[in-house]
Amino acid sequence: MKSKEQIDKEFIEAFGEEQFEILEAINALDPISKEVAEYLEVPELPIVVEPIPEDSRIYYKEEFIVLRKDIALNKLEAMKAVVHEYRHYYQFLCIKNEKYEEPLLEEYAQGFIYMIEHGNKNDGTDEYYSLIIEIDAFAFQKYFLKEVYGIETHYPNKEYDKILDKFIKKFY
């Protein structure tokens, strides 16, 4: 039986150091993926790296999360992206399964309608960031990383960060 070191060496020889680093980064996200899925009571999703314009995205129908390479290789940014996308998956499943005990169900539905009408992408507008599905995903990301991992995160826009803090106090 080959040792891990031998397998790693053969992988690097076959695919290169960069692909090995990406694989290691994705493997390092397994624990957080498992924890956030359990916390939200949703199925665990595969995580892949693809050349995408945004930091991350989720494919609801195919059920997997995509990270951009630079995000995947930055552990904190990767953790934030994974938690954020899992929250979107939770929102989606609440709507799909009509989880009526979720207090934001109607707002989730409206947010998804907006995303469908606007090509399901981050257009960088205030309207996009004011969607409850985005506020909820960013707030959950901030809350979960602090509560579970003790990691304080802040959104670069200080006013938006204050909104997230108020949202956390109200819903978490």
C-alpha atoms as one frame of an Amber mdcrd trajectory, in Angstrom:
protein
   0.000   0.000   0.000   1.328   3.440  -0.943   1.915   6.073   1.701   0.120
   9.409   1.621   3.407  11.071   0.730   3.862   8.761  -2.267   0.290   9.327
  -3.443   0.726  13.100  -3.042   3.995  13.003  -4.992   2.382  11.030  -7.819
  -0.566  13.419  -7.899   1.781  16.417  -8.181   3.755  14.712 -10.945   0.564
  13.967 -12.872  -1.403  17.184 -12.330   1.014  19.793 -10.973   1.614  21.613
  -7.709  -1.192  24.116  -8.274  -3.850  21.408  -8.649  -2.470  19.707  -5.542
  -2.797  22.956  -3.556  -6.395  23.341  -4.752  -7.205  19.751  -3.791  -5.691
  20.238  -0.335  -7.617  23.497   0.136 -10.910  21.842  -0.820 -10.200  18.864
   1.452  -9.503  21.281   4.314 -13.067  22.605   3.917 -14.655  19.214   4.620
 -15.082  19.840   8.378 -16.795  23.220   7.955 -18.961  21.857   5.156 -20.089
  19.021   7.404 -20.673  21.315  10.414 -22.689  23.964   8.599 -24.776  21.309
   6.817 -25.565  19.658  10.150 -26.313  23.018  11.787 -28.749  23.986   9.023
 -30.109  20.432   8.728 -29.418  20.274   4.992 -27.540  17.689   2.927 -23.785
  18.117   2.637 -22.739  19.466  -0.774 -19.633  18.841  -2.873 -17.322  21.831
  -3.306 -15.416  22.422  -6.535 -13.143  25.113  -7.940 -13.994  26.725 -11.270
 -13.052  29.960 -13.039 -16.069  32.122 -12.147 -16.322  35.925 -11.932 -17.832
  36.009  -8.443 -16.206  34.605  -5.286 -18.585  31.661  -5.073 -21.916  30.344
  -6.238 -24.253  27.464  -5.610 -25.936  25.296  -8.199 -29.270  24.390  -6.655
 -30.446  21.818  -9.187 -27.074  20.049  -9.426 -26.447  20.536  -5.686 -22.849
  21.702  -5.448 -20.890  24.783  -4.435 -18.302  26.459  -6.664 -15.428  28.576
  -5.375 -13.132  30.735  -7.459  -9.524  29.521  -7.194  -8.141  32.507  -5.253
 -11.005  32.185  -2.752 -10.441  28.428  -2.348  -6.749  29.019  -1.634  -7.498
  31.585   1.113  -8.813  29.559   4.052 -10.816  32.340   5.737 -12.370  33.547
   2.494 -13.168  29.958   1.537 -14.827  29.338   4.901 -16.898  32.504   4.544
 -17.956  31.567   1.019 -18.916  28.007   1.978 -21.052  29.148   4.923 -22.662
  31.857   2.774 -23.568  29.414  -0.016 -24.908  26.837   2.436 -27.227  29.504
   3.821 -28.534  30.130   0.311 -29.085  26.389  -0.042 -31.036  26.413   3.239
 -33.145  29.330   1.965 -33.825  27.481  -1.272 -34.857  24.314   0.547 -37.157
  26.299   2.858 -39.012  27.572  -0.199 -38.944  24.260  -2.063 -40.152  22.287
   0.939 -42.499  25.029   2.199 -40.836  25.144   5.589 -43.441  27.407   7.136
 -41.789  27.703  10.541 -39.028  29.761   8.878 -40.014  33.382   9.683 -38.364
  34.750   6.528 -39.914  32.278   4.070 -41.849  34.902   2.097 -38.820  37.203
   1.937 -36.665  34.303   0.733 -39.161  33.645  -2.060 -39.134  37.300  -3.112
 -35.329  37.310  -3.135 -35.178  34.259  -5.364 -37.712  35.811  -7.742 -35.469
  38.875  -7.990 -32.435  36.684  -8.701 -34.258  34.758 -11.429 -35.404  38.002
 -13.047 -31.846  39.401 -12.936 -29.937  36.407 -14.308 -29.080  34.848 -10.926
 -25.900  36.851 -10.495 -24.436  39.480  -8.241 -24.793  42.733 -10.135 -23.074
  44.703  -7.354 -25.982  47.083  -6.865 -27.437  48.317  -3.588 -30.657  46.579
  -4.595 -28.825  43.241  -4.780 -27.154  43.663  -1.387 -30.432  44.771   0.189
 -32.152  41.495  -0.750 -33.084  39.620   2.395 -31.491  36.460   0.988 -28.148
  38.288   0.795 -28.446  40.041   4.161 -29.424  36.709   5.709 -26.545  34.820
   4.038 -23.936  37.426   5.014 -25.335  37.688   8.554 -25.435  33.916   8.975
 -21.859  33.666   7.703 -20.745  36.230  10.288 -22.780  34.609  13.090 -21.771
  31.008  12.350 -18.039  31.699  12.066 -18.049  33.578  15.372 -20.248  31.125
  17.278 -18.713  27.891  16.005 -15.107  28.878  15.258 -14.578  32.052  17.293
 -13.686  33.940  14.097 -14.784  37.584  13.956 -15.537  38.756  10.423 -16.648
  42.144   9.208 -18.089  43.274   5.931 -15.853  45.941   4.297 -18.710  48.472
   4.175 -19.124  49.521   7.821 -22.770  50.570   7.400 -23.653  47.207   5.850
 -21.758  45.485   8.649 -23.962  47.318  11.184 -27.053  46.101   9.320 -25.722
  42.547   9.548 -25.143  42.941  13.297 -28.729  44.154  13.793 -30.017  41.266
  11.699 -28.015  38.796  13.816 -29.447  40.234  17.036 -32.982  39.944  15.688
 -32.868  36.495  14.062 -30.077  34.500  15.688
